[in-house]
Amino acid sequence: MIVILIIGVLTTIAVPQFMRARGRSLQRTCVLNLRKIADAKEVYAQEQKKPDGWPVAMTDIYPEYLRGATQPTCPAGGTYTVGAVGVDPECSHVDASYPHQL
């Protein structure tokens, strides 16, 4: 009986910690992807001589300016909007505790 109680207490402590760690991990990965997209967009704009406000699509920067075997995706299931030159890319995933934004 005591063993079951101890396991229950440990589970009560461990599960919320695991969920917080998972949320932070998803956020960090998403923000890293957003930084890569922002950097690729900046290089694209400089090389193509595009002014601020010029609309950029993922097809403009991937795969030439955004390296990798696959196009970056949000690990939490959001979608990325590249946006215009001079504007940070955005993720559609909404999480108040761990925002996915630059």
Summary of the structure (lengths in Angstrom):
residues: 102
radius of gyration: 19.3
end to end distance: 49.4
largest distance: 71.6
contacts: 263
relative contact order: 0.18
helix: 50%
strand: 6%
